[in-house]
Amino acid sequence: MHKVAITGSGLWTPSDFISNEELVASLTVAVEAWNLEHADEIAAGGVDERDPPSVRFIEKASGIEGRYVIDKEGVLDPKRLRPHLPTRSEDEDSIQCEISLIAIREALAQAGREPGDVDAVLVACSNLQRAYPAVAVEVQNALGAKGWGYDLNVACSSATFGLQAAVDAVRGGSARCVVVVNPELTSCHTNFELRDYHFIFGDAATAVVVERVEDARAEHGFEVLGTRLSTQFSNNIRNDFGFMNRSEDGERHPHELVFRQRGRHVFREVCPLVAELIVSHLAEHRLTPEDLDRMWLHQANLGMNQLIARTVLGRDPEPAESPVILDEYANTSSAGSVIAFHKFSADLPDGALGVLCSFGAGYSIGSALLRRVRF
Ligand code: CO8
């Protein structure tokens, strides 16, 4: 078995940024218009009045201060509340392919690799823009990579589930240089009509390069000591969008075909599962929480991350021990933990130990133990 390392990482951040103030102003207008339009049904008790959002609630409940999106104008238009995405023809790169390439090229440059060195591409994310051909195969072609590619979706945990697949492929010898990319266009599946959901997500794409330690060309990287995945079924985060919708005989409300959740249940149920997974994963490697220098956690909610870090460490974490990017990026689904890793890993000394951990719908949780190494 080969020793495996992450030798590079990359990030695409959209140029459009939406502050909480802008988002709340737009939804407030939309809610007032909707309530007016449905005044008779509301008076008759057929539907509930919609409640206005508040910046104060968002910041207090989540820690989110803004988010990047692929198209600010469409999201903020109170009559639209979703991005404008011009339809692309078959001979153009798909949007997910385009943003993947940006993140991958940065990751390859950091790894000192050329596209032609890549022999596997995994597109791992919450939402894929079409059923087939796999976006990964399109990315492989557009990049000029060899080998094979496939898509996988484990919601926010796609980053670590994809990473484990890459690590296993390199360790076992079925690939030598794998790129895992997380092109998350969450604004296309966010319900911007309801205050409970409109603030949660942002768009971004991340990529990592996974290779044998002996092949590494970068000066530094992170040896993957081990990965551990866990799933446990729950309907508390759900989206019923799918290819069978058009054949279903029953009625479905449009809000069932985008992201929805029982956020409080998720918070309560997922935090202990994540902390337990990290601690037991460390123990499997004869390590303890005291050995950890950094936790790159999935970025969904500030309170969640503080609770998880506190449970694992047995004390409040120092800010540098569990870096936060969700204030600026919001929840970028599978990209979140990798953004934290990408932005907050180069400062660690050789030998430092970190855990990359993602969690989300499924429920699903993934952990990767990473040791900073000089090759
Ligand atoms: N402004 C004002 N009030 C609000 C707002 C708002 N924007 N939103 C909700 N409220 C109100 C609610 O309506 C409720 O009012 P009432 O008491 O009158 O009913 C009140 O505030 C309290 O609401 P909650 O109980 O929902 O509030 P919480 O304190 O639980 O905070 C959070 C809500 C922030 C969502 C919190 O529960 C949370 O973050 N939970 C964890 C969620 C999480 O981690 N989810 C992970 C899911 S992501 C994932 O797995 C990927 C899925 C695929 C992504 C696809 C892309 C879209």
Residues whose N, C-alpha, C, O or C-beta is under 5 A from the ligand:
A	BS01	CO8	P52 P53 S54 F57 A61 S62 S126 A155 C156 T186 H189 T190 R195 D196 F201 I237 F259 G263 R264 V266 F267 A300 N301 S333 F359 G360 A361
